[in-house]
Amino acid sequence: MSERPTPQSKSLAVPAGSRTFCADPRRCGWLGPAILMSLAGVGQGLQGAEMSLSETNLIPKNISLWDESMLWSDQLSVSSGLGYNNNVWLSAFHPHRSAFVVNDLDWVFIRLPLDGWQVTGSVSVEDTRFWHEAGTPSEDSLLARVKVVRELAHGWQAGWEVRGLYEKQVLDVSLQTDLPYAVLVEGESFTAQPSLRKDWNGGGWLQLEMPVSRWWLASPLDDDWEFGPVLTAGHDFGARSEITLSYSATYQDHNAWQTVQFVNGNDGPGFGPQKLVIFQQQTELAWWQYWDAHQRWRSSTGLVFADLTDNGNGFFNEDQYQVVQDLRWQTADWLIKGAAGLTYEAYPVQWTGSPNGQTLWRDLWDLSGAVERRLYKGLKVYAKLDYQRAISNYYGNAGDYQAVTVSGGLRWEF
């Protein structure tokens, strides 16, 4: 399975508003169910019109092969290593440093679509234990996903994906308050995502997805619902290159958080009578490319623009610009890769605490590199380096920090 560049802003809590839709939830609340019904209706009509097998269906559809082991394959990898983080809490003034031990498990499986049914899935678990007092004894994550795709006639595909996530991690949640700080975020989410895709001769394709997510987040964050369409157009240039352009519009409805009424002046922010709703529109251009005939060199590039708007006086409003670039070189025994990401965030309403009344902006840098070497069959040794840097106009440099994490260890693949 080839990877695609998927630039994202942050992990579990893309805090107040990750993706958004429409300007007024009272007018647009019908859109989620309507799009889901439309997907189901179109899929039924296409399945009814399926008079012949699609191009990749090699087995007659009246023969069931769900239990055929030849169609299923999987890979399990387990890793264990040691590392060091010089700023666990992403602090501007009082960094907590600690060595740690990290253990990972990754399981990936796939079912070949020889009868028109394809199944892909993965389970990823990571546990980090700090050796010294770092404000938290550990960071943990668990991500599981399964996607089922049915190939239909005339280049159509219908799919359904479900994802579950649990994460306990120190994250920068500065944009959620009028003060810069990081917290230990703990929570889980469940996502159901139907999709419909059309492929044309020549490599072009168009896909509509309708993810619906429920988030349960511990304080100081808030539970919420998120839904909204994602429309993606792409073009495959053979097996060596692909370009995609996507647009998403998401509506995020919070359980308890209220709109912010006052954001300037000595009184600080206050809260309004309405429950907080955030709308995000995002456009993303992505390109991945193999640069040699042996597919050893590969690059991926992503450009993202996001616009967030809340239903109050704009405290959570944000314009976000993001560039993500990675490059890797891979052979049977070696893997060397690096990635760089730059995110610029502008908040037209949030105050910086400065007497001159400036509104907030931030630059976020993410740099990473990794080297992996096969020692014997499925046994590999790895080393990783991650660098994070935040620069902003918070008064007194209160929002500036940097963190370096180094780690290394062994990985076994089965």
C-alpha positions as CSV (number, residue, x, y, z in Angstrom):
1,M,0.0,0.0,0.0
2,S,1.5,3.3,-1.0
3,E,1.5,6.2,1.4
4,R,0.0,9.6,0.6
5,P,1.0,12.9,2.1
6,T,-1.7,14.0,4.6
7,P,-0.7,17.2,6.3
8,Q,-2.3,17.7,9.6
9,S,-2.1,20.5,12.2
10,K,-1.9,18.6,15.4
11,S,-2.8,15.3,17.1
12,L,-5.7,14.5,19.4
13,A,-6.9,18.1,20.1
14,V,-6.8,20.3,17.2
15,P,-8.2,22.3,20.0
16,A,-11.1,24.5,19.3
17,G,-12.0,23.6,15.8
18,S,-10.3,21.2,13.5
19,R,-12.6,21.2,10.5
20,T,-15.7,23.1,9.9
21,F,-18.8,23.6,7.7
22,C,-21.3,26.3,6.8
23,A,-21.8,29.6,8.5
24,D,-24.8,28.8,10.7
25,P,-25.4,25.4,12.3
26,R,-29.2,26.0,12.6
27,R,-29.4,26.3,8.9
28,C,-26.9,23.4,8.1
29,G,-27.8,20.8,10.7
30,W,-29.7,18.8,8.0
31,L,-26.6,18.4,5.8
32,G,-24.9,15.5,7.6
33,P,-27.9,13.1,7.4
34,A,-28.8,14.3,3.9
35,I,-25.3,13.5,2.6
36,L,-25.3,10.1,4.3
37,M,-28.7,9.3,2.7
38,S,-27.5,10.5,-0.7
39,L,-24.4,8.2,-0.4
40,A,-26.6,5.3,0.5
41,G,-29.0,6.0,-2.3
42,V,-26.4,6.4,-5.0
43,G,-24.6,3.2,-3.8
44,Q,-27.9,1.2,-4.0
45,G,-28.6,2.4,-7.5
46,L,-25.1,1.6,-8.6
47,Q,-25.2,-1.9,-7.1
48,G,-28.5,-2.5,-8.8
49,A,-26.9,-1.5,-12.1
50,E,-24.0,-3.9,-11.6
51,M,-24.6,-6.2,-14.5
52,S,-20.9,-7.3,-15.0
53,L,-17.8,-7.6,-12.9
54,S,-15.5,-4.6,-12.5
55,E,-12.1,-4.6,-14.1
56,T,-10.4,-6.1,-11.0
57,N,-13.0,-8.8,-10.2
58,L,-11.4,-12.0,-11.2
59,I,-13.7,-14.3,-9.3
60,P,-17.5,-14.7,-10.1
61,K,-19.5,-12.9,-7.5
62,N,-21.6,-16.0,-6.6
63,I,-18.5,-17.6,-5.1
64,S,-17.7,-16.5,-1.5
65,L,-14.1,-16.2,-0.7
66,W,-14.2,-14.4,2.6
67,D,-12.5,-17.4,4.3
68,E,-9.9,-17.9,1.6
69,S,-6.5,-17.4,3.3
70,M,-4.7,-16.5,0.0
71,L,-6.6,-13.2,-0.2
72,W,-5.5,-12.1,3.3
73,S,-2.1,-10.9,4.3
74,D,-0.8,-9.0,7.3
75,Q,2.4,-7.8,9.0
76,L,3.1,-7.3,12.7
77,S,6.0,-5.2,14.1
78,V,7.0,-4.7,17.7
79,S,9.7,-2.2,18.8
80,S,11.4,-1.2,22.0
81,G,13.8,1.6,22.6
82,L,15.2,4.4,24.8
83,G,15.1,8.1,24.4
84,Y,15.4,11.6,25.9
85,N,13.1,14.6,25.8
86,N,14.5,18.0,26.9
87,N,11.1,19.7,27.2
88,V,8.2,17.3,27.9
89,W,5.7,20.1,28.8
90,L,6.6,22.4,25.9
91,S,7.4,25.1,28.4
92,A,8.8,28.5,27.5
93,F,10.6,29.1,30.9
94,H,10.8,25.9,33.0
95,P,11.4,22.8,30.8
96,H,11.0,19.3,32.3
97,R,13.7,17.0,31.0
98,S,13.6,13.2,31.2
99,A,14.9,10.0,29.7
100,F,12.2,7.5,28.7
101,V,11.6,4.0,27.5
102,V,9.2,3.5,24.6
103,N,7.4,0.4,23.3
104,D,5.3,0.2,20.1
105,L,3.2,-2.4,18.4
106,D,1.9,-2.0,14.8
107,W,-0.4,-4.5,12.9
108,V,-1.4,-4.0,9.3
109,F,-3.7,-6.3,7.3
110,I,-5.2,-6.3,3.8
111,R,-7.6,-8.4,1.8
112,L,-7.1,-8.4,-2.0
113,P,-10.2,-7.4,-4.0
114,L,-10.2,-10.3,-6.4
115,D,-13.9,-10.6,-5.9
116,G,-14.6,-6.9,-5.7
117,W,-14.3,-6.6,-1.9
118,Q,-11.2,-5.0,-0.4
119,V,-10.5,-4.7,3.3
120,T,-7.6,-2.8,4.9
121,G,-7.0,-2.1,8.5
122,S,-4.4,-1.4,11.2
123,V,-3.8,-1.2,14.9
124,S,-1.1,1.0,16.4
125,V,-0.2,1.1,20.1
126,E,2.6,3.3,21.7
127,D,3.6,3.6,25.3
128,T,6.2,6.0,26.6
129,R,7.3,5.8,30.2
130,F,9.4,8.7,31.7
131,W,12.2,8.0,34.2
132,H,12.2,11.3,36.0
133,E,9.5,13.7,37.3
134,A,8.3,15.3,34.1
135,G,4.8,16.3,35.1
136,T,3.3,13.0,33.8
137,P,4.6,9.4,34.3
138,S,3.7,8.4,30.7
139,E,2.2,9.2,27.3
140,D,0.1,6.6,25.5
141,S,-1.8,6.2,22.3
142,L,-4.0,3.6,20.6
143,L,-5.4,3.9,17.1
144,A,-7.5,1.2,15.3
145,R,-9.1,1.5,11.9
146,V,-10.9,-0.8,9.4
147,K,-12.0,0.2,5.9
148,V,-14.2,-1.9,3.6
149,V,-14.4,-1.0,-0.1
150,R,-16.9,-2.5,-2.6
151,E,-16.0,-2.2,-6.3
152,L,-19.0,-1.4,-8.4
153,A,-19.7,-1.1,-12.2
154,H,-18.4,1.6,-14.4
155,G,-15.4,2.7,-12.2
156,W,-17.4,3.3,-9.0
157,Q,-16.4,2.3,-5.5
158,A,-18.4,2.5,-2.2
159,G,-16.6,2.4,1.1
160,W,-17.1,2.5,4.8
161,E,-14.3,3.2,7.4
162,V,-14.4,3.2,11.2
163,R,-11.7,4.5,13.4
164,G,-11.2,4.5,17.2
165,L,-8.5,6.6,19.0
166,Y,-7.3,6.8,22.6
167,E,-4.5,9.2,23.4
168,K,-2.8,10.6,26.5
169,Q,-0.3,13.2,25.4
170,V,1.1,16.6,26.3
171,L,-0.2,19.1,23.7
172,D,0.0,22.8,23.1
173,V,-3.5,24.1,23.6
174,S,-2.7,27.8,23.6
175,L,-5.4,28.9,21.1
176,Q,-8.1,27.7,23.5
177,T,-7.5,30.3,26.1
178,D,-6.0,33.8,26.3
179,L,-2.8,32.4,27.8
180,P,-0.1,30.1,26.2
181,Y,0.2,26.8,27.9
182,A,0.4,23.0,27.3
183,V,-1.6,20.4,29.2
184,L,-1.8,16.6,29.4
185,V,-4.7,15.9,27.0
186,E,-6.5,12.6,27.6
187,G,-9.4,11.3,25.6
188,E,-10.8,9.1,22.9
189,S,-12.8,9.4,19.7
190,F,-14.9,7.2,17.4
191,T,-15.3,8.1,13.7
192,A,-17.6,6.5,11.0
193,Q,-16.8,7.6,7.5
194,P,-18.8,6.5,4.4
195,S,-17.3,7.3,1.0
196,L,-18.1,7.1,-2.7
197,R,-15.5,7.3,-5.5
198,K,-15.5,7.4,-9.2
199,D,-12.5,6.5,-11.4
200,W,-12.1,7.5,-15.0
201,N,-9.8,6.2,-17.8
202,G,-6.6,8.1,-17.8
203,G,-6.0,8.2,-14.1
204,G,-8.5,10.8,-12.9
205,W,-10.8,10.2,-9.9
206,L,-13.2,12.0,-7.6
207,Q,-14.2,11.0,-4.1
208,L,-16.8,12.2,-1.5
209,E,-16.4,11.3,2.1
210,M,-18.7,12.1,5.1
211,P,-16.9,11.6,8.4
212,V,-18.8,11.8,11.6
213,S,-16.8,11.9,14.8
214,R,-17.6,11.9,18.5
215,W,-14.8,13.1,20.9
216,W,-14.7,12.5,24.7
217,L,-11.9,14.7,26.2
218,A,-10.9,15.2,29.8
219,S,-10.7,18.7,31.3
220,P,-9.6,21.3,30.4
221,L,-10.8,20.3,27.0
222,D,-14.4,19.7,26.0
223,D,-16.4,16.9,24.4
224,D,-17.8,17.6,21.0
225,W,-19.4,16.3,17.8
226,E,-17.7,16.9,14.4
227,F,-19.1,16.2,10.9
228,G,-18.9,17.6,7.4
229,P,-18.1,16.5,3.8
230,V,-14.6,16.0,2.3
231,L,-14.4,16.3,-1.5
232,T,-11.2,15.1,-3.2
233,A,-10.1,15.2,-6.8
234,G,-7.0,13.3,-7.9
235,H,-4.9,12.1,-10.8
236,D,-2.7,9.1,-10.8
237,F,0.3,9.4,-13.2
238,G,1.0,5.7,-13.3
239,A,2.6,4.0,-10.3
240,R,5.1,6.8,-9.7
241,S,3.1,10.0,-9.0
242,E,-0.2,11.3,-7.8
243,I,-1.6,14.8,-7.2
244,T,-4.8,15.5,-5.1
245,L,-6.8,18.6,-4.3
246,S,-9.3,18.3,-1.5
247,Y,-11.8,20.6,0.2
248,S,-13.4,19.9,3.6
249,A,-16.0,21.8,5.6
250,T,-16.6,20.7,9.2
251,Y,-19.0,21.7,11.9
252,Q,-17.8,21.2,15.5
253,D,-20.5,21.4,18.2
254,H,-19.2,21.5,21.8
255,N,-21.0,20.0,24.8
256,A,-20.1,22.5,27.5
257,W,-17.9,25.3,26.2
258,Q,-19.6,28.6,25.7
259,T,-18.8,31.4,23.3
260,V,-16.3,34.1,24.5
261,Q,-17.8,37.6,24.7
262,F,-14.8,39.8,25.8
263,V,-11.2,39.3,24.7
264,N,-9.6,42.7,25.2
265,G,-9.1,45.0,28.1
266,N,-8.2,44.5,31.7
267,D,-11.2,42.3,32.4
268,G,-10.0,39.5,30.2
269,P,-12.4,37.1,28.4
270,G,-15.9,36.4,29.6
271,F,-18.4,33.8,28.4
272,G,-21.6,34.2,26.4
273,P,-24.9,32.4,26.7
274,Q,-24.4,30.2,23.6
275,K,-22.7,26.8,23.4
276,L,-19.6,27.1,21.3
277,V,-19.7,26.0,17.7
278,I,-16.7,26.3,15.4
279,F,-16.7,26.0,11.6
280,Q,-13.6,25.2,9.6
281,Q,-13.1,25.2,5.9
282,Q,-9.9,23.6,4.7
283,T,-8.3,23.3,1.3
284,E,-5.3,20.9,0.7
285,L,-3.1,20.3,-2.3
286,A,-0.9,17.2,-2.0
287,W,1.7,15.6,-4.4
288,W,3.7,12.5,-4.0
289,Q,6.4,11.3,-6.4
290,Y,8.9,8.5,-6.9
291,W,12.0,9.8,-8.5
292,D,13.7,6.7,-9.8
293,A,12.8,3.5,-11.6
294,H,13.5,1.3,-8.6
295,Q,11.2,3.5,-6.4
296,R,13.9,4.1,-3.8
297,W,13.6,7.9,-3.7
298,R,10.2,9.3,-2.8
299,S,9.0,12.8,-1.8
300,S,5.6,14.1,-0.7
301,T,4.5,17.7,-0.5
302,G,1.4,19.2,1.1
303,L,0.0,22.8,1.1
304,V,-2.9,23.5,3.4
305,F,-5.1,26.6,4.1
306,A,-7.7,26.5,6.8
307,D,-10.2,29.1,8.0
308,L,-11.9,28.8,11.4
309,T,-14.9,30.8,12.5
310,D,-16.8,30.6,15.8
311,N,-20.4,31.5,16.5
312,G,-19.5,34.2,19.1
313,N,-17.5,37.4,18.6
314,G,-14.6,35.6,17.0
315,F,-12.3,34.6,19.9
316,F,-11.5,31.3,18.2
317,N,-11.3,32.7,14.6
318,E,-8.1,31.6,12.9
319,D,-6.4,31.6,9.5
320,Q,-3.9,28.8,9.2
321,Y,-1.3,28.2,6.5
322,Q,0.7,25.0,6.5
323,V,3.5,23.5,4.4
324,V,4.7,19.9,4.9
325,Q,7.6,18.3,3.0
326,D,9.1,14.9,3.4
327,L,11.8,12.9,1.6
328,R,12.8,9.3,2.0
329,W,15.3,6.7,0.5
330,Q,14.6,3.1,1.0
331,T,16.2,-0.2,-0.1
332,A,15.7,-3.8,1.2
333,D,18.0,-3.1,4.1
334,W,18.0,0.7,4.7
335,L,15.4,3.4,5.3
336,I,16.4,7.0,5.7
337,K,13.7,9.7,5.8
338,G,13.2,13.3,6.9
339,A,10.3,15.7,7.2
340,A,9.8,19.4,7.7
341,G,6.6,21.3,8.5
342,L,5.9,24.9,9.0
343,T,2.5,26.3,10.2
344,Y,1.6,29.9,10.4
345,E,-1.5,30.8,12.6
346,A,-3.1,34.2,12.7
347,Y,-5.8,35.0,15.3
348,P,-7.6,38.3,14.4
349,V,-9.3,38.7,17.8
350,Q,-7.2,36.9,20.5
351,W,-5.1,39.3,22.5
352,T,-1.4,38.8,23.2
353,G,-1.2,40.6,26.6
354,S,0.9,43.4,25.1
355,P,0.0,47.0,26.0
356,N,0.0,47.9,22.3
357,G,-3.1,45.7,21.7
358,Q,-1.6,43.4,19.1
359,T,-3.5,40.4,18.0
360,L,-1.9,37.0,18.1
361,W,0.1,35.2,15.5
362,R,2.3,32.0,15.8
363,D,4.9,30.1,13.8
364,L,5.2,26.3,14.5
365,W,8.1,24.4,13.2
366,D,8.3,20.6,13.1
367,L,11.5,18.8,11.9
368,S,12.2,15.1,12.1
369,G,14.6,12.5,10.8
370,A,14.9,8.7,11.1
371,V,17.4,6.0,10.0
372,E,16.6,2.3,10.0
373,R,18.9,-0.6,9.2
374,R,18.0,-4.3,8.8
375,L,20.3,-6.5,10.9
376,Y,18.9,-10.0,10.3
377,K,15.7,-11.0,8.5
378,G,12.9,-9.2,10.4
379,L,15.2,-7.6,13.0
380,K,16.0,-3.9,12.5
381,V,17.8,-1.1,14.5
382,Y,16.4,2.5,14.3
383,A,17.3,6.0,15.5
384,K,15.0,9.1,15.4
385,L,15.3,12.8,16.0
386,D,12.3,15.2,16.4
387,Y,12.5,19.0,16.9
388,Q,9.6,21.3,17.7
389,R,9.7,25.1,17.9
390,A,7.0,27.7,18.5
391,I,7.5,31.5,17.9
392,S,4.8,34.0,18.6
393,N,4.1,37.6,19.6
394,Y,2.8,36.6,23.1
395,Y,3.9,39.3,25.6
396,G,7.2,38.5,27.3
397,N,7.9,35.6,24.9
398,A,5.4,33.5,26.9
399,G,4.4,31.4,23.9
400,D,7.9,30.6,22.6
401,Y,9.4,27.1,23.3
402,Q,11.5,24.4,21.7
403,A,11.7,20.7,22.3
404,V,14.1,18.0,21.1
405,T,13.4,14.3,21.3
406,V,15.9,11.6,20.4
407,S,15.3,7.9,20.6
408,G,16.6,4.6,19.3
409,G,16.0,0.9,19.6
410,L,15.2,-2.4,17.9
411,R,12.2,-3.4,15.8
412,W,11.0,-6.9,15.0
413,E,8.8,-7.6,12.0
414,F,6.8,-10.8,11.6
